[in-house]
Amino acid sequence: MSQLTRLQTRADQVLSSDSVHVPSPCVSVCVVNPSTQLCEGCLRNIQEIAAWGQMPSAQQRGVWQQIQVRCAEKLRSQA
């Protein structure tokens, strides 16, 4: 399973959970792609990464939704 597929699966799991705690998407691959401005590991932008700790759970879930969309777009572009 590719890292991208694992991230997408994790996004699905997080978004289907009703847990109060929303886990960080960080996978310790902290490299920002200069053309997309997204982290290669978690597909978040710098603003999302910097603000994560102060975001309310609802906003963190919104970031996970964006990650889900970004994963799907990247998988489509690779096909």
MDTraj code that builds the backbone (N, CA, C; nanometers):
import mdtraj as md
import numpy as np

residues = "MET SER GLN LEU THR ARG LEU GLN THR ARG ALA ASP GLN VAL LEU SER SER ASP SER VAL HIS VAL PRO SER PRO CYS VAL SER VAL CYS VAL VAL ASN PRO SER THR GLN LEU CYS GLU GLY CYS LEU ARG ASN ILE GLN GLU ILE ALA ALA TRP GLY GLN MET PRO SER ALA GLN GLN ARG GLY VAL TRP GLN GLN ILE GLN VAL ARG CYS ALA GLU LYS LEU ARG SER GLN ALA".split()
xyz = np.array([
    [0.0852, -0.1176, 0.0000],
    [0.0000, 0.0000, 0.0000],
    [0.0897, 0.1237, 0.0000],
    [0.0632, 0.2158, -0.0880],
    [0.1454, 0.3368, -0.0980],
    [0.1188, 0.4308, 0.0196],
    [0.2120, 0.5198, 0.0425],
    [0.1960, 0.6181, 0.1496],
    [0.0704, 0.7021, 0.1259],
    [0.0431, 0.7363, 0.0024],
    [-0.0737, 0.8154, -0.0321],
    [-0.2030, 0.7397, -0.0014],
    [-0.2053, 0.6115, -0.0328],
    [-0.3224, 0.5290, -0.0044],
    [-0.3413, 0.5134, 0.1459],
    [-0.2324, 0.4982, 0.2191],
    [-0.2414, 0.4891, 0.3656],
    [-0.2977, 0.6182, 0.4252],
    [-0.2529, 0.7323, 0.3729],
    [-0.3030, 0.8611, 0.4220],
    [-0.4521, 0.8747, 0.3925],
    [-0.4927, 0.8330, 0.2755],
    [-0.6341, 0.8394, 0.2396],
    [-0.7184, 0.7483, 0.3303],
    [-0.6685, 0.6295, 0.3580],
    [-0.7382, 0.5367, 0.4477],
    [-0.7487, 0.5964, 0.5872],
    [-0.6401, 0.6573, 0.6339],
    [-0.6412, 0.7205, 0.7658],
    [-0.7412, 0.8356, 0.7698],
    [-0.7486, 0.9144, 0.6638],
    [-0.8462, 1.0237, 0.6574],
    [-0.9880, 0.9684, 0.6674],
    [-1.0152, 0.8611, 0.5966],
    [-1.1469, 0.7982, 0.6034],
    [-1.1792, 0.7547, 0.7463],
    [-1.0807, 0.6958, 0.8140],
    [-1.1007, 0.6488, 0.9514],
    [-1.1268, 0.7650, 1.0465],
    [-1.0469, 0.8692, 1.0353],
    [-1.0620, 0.9846, 1.1239],
    [-1.1978, 1.0503, 1.1018],
    [-1.2370, 1.0672, 0.9768],
    [-1.3622, 1.1365, 0.9477],
    [-1.4857, 1.0534, 0.9816],
    [-1.4714, 0.9237, 0.9886],
    [-1.5860, 0.8402, 1.0248],
    [-1.5962, 0.8197, 1.1765],
    [-1.4963, 0.8655, 1.2495],
    [-1.4950, 0.8525, 1.3952],
    [-1.5646, 0.9723, 1.4586],
    [-1.6272, 0.9485, 1.5728],
    [-1.6888, 1.0600, 1.6453],
    [-1.6086, 1.0964, 1.7699],
    [-1.4833, 1.0563, 1.7722],
    [-1.3957, 1.0852, 1.8849],
    [-1.3744, 1.2362, 1.8986],
    [-1.3657, 1.2816, 2.0220],
    [-1.3398, 1.4229, 2.0488],
    [-1.1985, 1.4589, 2.0048],
    [-1.1050, 1.3669, 2.0272],
    [-0.9650, 1.3903, 1.9886],
    [-0.9484, 1.3615, 1.8395],
    [-0.8917, 1.4577, 1.7678],
    [-0.8631, 1.4406, 1.6251],
    [-0.7115, 1.4265, 1.6109],
    [-0.6643, 1.3105, 1.5646],
    [-0.5193, 1.2903, 1.5540],
    [-0.4566, 1.3763, 1.4448],
    [-0.3316, 1.4085, 1.4666],
    [-0.2569, 1.4840, 1.3668],
    [-0.2308, 1.3974, 1.2442],
    [-0.2358, 1.4571, 1.1264],
    [-0.2052, 1.3832, 1.0039],
    [-0.0552, 1.3619, 0.9818],
    [0.0296, 1.4213, 1.0637],
    [0.1742, 1.4145, 1.0436],
    [0.2232, 1.2700, 1.0402],
    [0.3055, 1.2395, 0.9404],
    [0.3665, 1.1070, 0.9275],
    [0.5198, 1.1184, 0.9304],
    [0.5689, 1.2313, 0.9790],
    [0.7127, 1.2569, 0.9946],
    [0.7897, 1.2545, 0.8630],
    [0.7245, 1.2981, 0.7572],
    [0.7901, 1.3191, 0.6279],
    [0.7661, 1.4668, 0.5960],
    [0.8460, 1.5511, 0.6569],
    [0.8211, 1.6947, 0.6529],
    [0.9011, 1.7622, 0.5417],
    [0.8495, 1.7514, 0.4215],
    [0.9116, 1.8125, 0.3048],
    [0.8016, 1.8830, 0.2264],
    [0.8140, 2.0150, 0.2126],
    [0.7131, 2.0910, 0.1403],
    [0.7501, 2.0959, -0.0072],
    [0.6575, 2.0528, -0.0897],
    [0.6762, 2.0549, -0.2344],
    [0.6700, 2.2001, -0.2811],
    [0.7733, 2.2501, -0.3491],
    [0.7738, 2.3908, -0.3893],
    [0.6653, 2.4285, -0.4896],
    [0.6205, 2.3345, -0.5705],
    [0.5183, 2.3697, -0.6689],
    [0.3771, 2.3639, -0.6115],
    [0.3494, 2.2688, -0.5229],
    [0.2144, 2.2579, -0.4660],
    [0.1999, 2.3306, -0.3334],
    [0.3137, 2.3577, -0.2674],
    [0.3158, 2.4184, -0.1339],
    [0.2495, 2.3293, -0.0287],
    [0.2485, 2.1966, -0.0535],
    [0.1931, 2.0996, 0.0390],
    [0.3035, 2.0079, 0.0898],
    [0.2904, 1.9644, 0.2145],
    [0.3840, 1.8681, 0.2697],
    [0.3691, 1.7360, 0.1941],
    [0.4792, 1.6764, 0.1570],
    [0.4769, 1.5494, 0.0842],
    [0.4238, 1.4350, 0.1706],
    [0.4367, 1.4480, 0.3022],
    [0.3933, 1.3414, 0.3919],
    [0.2459, 1.3447, 0.4263],
    [0.1953, 1.4628, 0.4624],
    [0.0578, 1.4709, 0.5122],
    [-0.0355, 1.5529, 0.4236],
    [0.0172, 1.6139, 0.3207],
    [-0.0595, 1.6950, 0.2254],
    [-0.1265, 1.8166, 0.2883],
    [-0.0679, 1.8674, 0.3966],
    [-0.1165, 1.9933, 0.4532],
    [-0.0281, 2.1069, 0.4045],
    [-0.0849, 2.2280, 0.4021],
    [-0.0027, 2.3441, 0.3693],
    [0.0593, 2.3987, 0.4984],
    [0.1509, 2.4920, 0.4844],
    [0.2244, 2.5450, 0.5990],
    [0.1299, 2.6058, 0.7028],
    [0.0275, 2.6770, 0.6579],
    [-0.0663, 2.7393, 0.7512],
    [-0.1415, 2.6332, 0.8320],
    [-0.1832, 2.5250, 0.7661],
    [-0.2541, 2.4178, 0.8360],
    [-0.1633, 2.3490, 0.9380],
    [-0.0391, 2.3286, 0.8999],
    [0.0570, 2.2644, 0.9905],
    [0.0815, 2.3535, 1.1123],
    [0.1067, 2.4816, 1.0894],
    [0.1393, 2.5747, 1.1981],
    [0.0223, 2.5939, 1.2946],
    [-0.0988, 2.5943, 1.2439],
    [-0.2164, 2.6227, 1.3270],
    [-0.2765, 2.4989, 1.3927],
    [-0.2318, 2.3789, 1.3541],
    [-0.2966, 2.2544, 1.3979],
    [-0.3217, 2.2497, 1.5486],
    [-0.2241, 2.2796, 1.6296],
    [-0.2365, 2.2678, 1.7748],
    [-0.3391, 2.3616, 1.8367],
    [-0.3691, 2.4714, 1.7702],
    [-0.4654, 2.5676, 1.8235],
    [-0.6044, 2.5541, 1.7602],
    [-0.6182, 2.4664, 1.6627],
    [-0.7474, 2.4509, 1.5944],
    [-0.8472, 2.3738, 1.6810],
    [-0.9740, 2.4158, 1.6778],
    [-1.0760, 2.3327, 1.7414],
    [-1.0951, 2.2038, 1.6603],
    [-1.1508, 2.1031, 1.7230],
    [-1.1680, 1.9721, 1.6582],
    [-1.2404, 1.9822, 1.5242],
    [-1.3424, 2.0660, 1.5174],
    [-1.4193, 2.0790, 1.3929],
    [-1.3301, 2.1294, 1.2786],
    [-1.2431, 2.2222, 1.3097],
    [-1.1523, 2.2756, 1.2075],
    [-1.0479, 2.1710, 1.1689],
    [-1.0000, 2.0928, 1.2672],
    [-0.9059, 1.9855, 1.2366],
    [-0.9713, 1.8826, 1.1444],
    [-1.0965, 1.8508, 1.1677],
    [-1.1681, 1.7590, 1.0787],
    [-1.1799, 1.8179, 0.9373],
    [-1.1955, 1.9493, 0.9305],
    [-1.1985, 2.0162, 0.8006],
    [-1.0675, 2.0001, 0.7248],
    [-0.9571, 2.0061, 0.7983],
    [-0.8263, 1.9836, 0.7364],
    [-0.8182, 1.8398, 0.6858],
    [-0.8660, 1.7442, 0.7661],
    [-0.8675, 1.6044, 0.7219],
    [-0.9524, 1.5891, 0.5958],
    [-1.0609, 1.6638, 0.5856],
    [-1.1425, 1.6578, 0.4637],
    [-1.0639, 1.7096, 0.3438],
    [-0.9872, 1.8160, 0.3645],
    [-0.9028, 1.8688, 0.2573],
    [-0.7964, 1.7671, 0.2174],
    [-0.7406, 1.6990, 0.3159],
    [-0.6405, 1.5953, 0.2878],
    [-0.7039, 1.4846, 0.2038],
    [-0.8256, 1.4477, 0.2381],
    [-0.8980, 1.3441, 0.1633],
    [-0.9134, 1.3857, 0.0165],
    [-0.9519, 1.5092, -0.0062],
    [-0.9672, 1.5620, -0.1424],
    [-0.8323, 1.5647, -0.2142],
    [-0.7289, 1.6107, -0.1460],
    [-0.5957, 1.6184, -0.2070],
    [-0.5430, 1.4789, -0.2419],
    [-0.5686, 1.3814, -0.1549],
    [-0.5283, 1.2428, -0.1846],
    [-0.5968, 1.1936, -0.3111],
    [-0.7266, 1.2146, -0.3192],
    [-0.8016, 1.1680, -0.4362],
    [-0.7502, 1.2337, -0.5632],
    [-0.7201, 1.3629, -0.5566],
    [-0.6672, 1.4336, -0.6743],
    [-0.5314, 1.3779, -0.7152],
    [-0.4440, 1.3536, -0.6183],
    [-0.3120, 1.2991, -0.6505],
    [-0.3209, 1.1580, -0.7077],
    [-0.4097, 1.0772, -0.6516],
    [-0.4264, 0.9399, -0.7025],
    [-0.4805, 0.9427, -0.8450],
    [-0.5744, 1.0335, -0.8737],
    [-0.6274, 1.0460, -1.0101],
    [-0.5193, 1.0881, -1.1083],
    [-0.4339, 1.1807, -1.0645],
    [-0.3290, 1.2302, -1.1545],
    [-0.2223, 1.1248, -1.1808],
    [-0.2102, 1.0277, -1.0924],
    [-0.1113, 0.9201, -1.1111],
    [-0.1640, 0.8087, -1.1987],
    [-0.2947, 0.8035, -1.2166],
    [-0.3550, 0.6927, -1.2931],
    [-0.3306, 0.7072, -1.4414],
])
top = md.Topology()
chain = top.add_chain()
for i, resn in enumerate(residues, 1):
    res = top.add_residue(resn, chain, resSeq=i)
    for name in ("N", "CA", "C"):
        top.add_atom(name, md.element.get_by_symbol(name[0]), res)
traj = md.Trajectory(xyz[None], top)
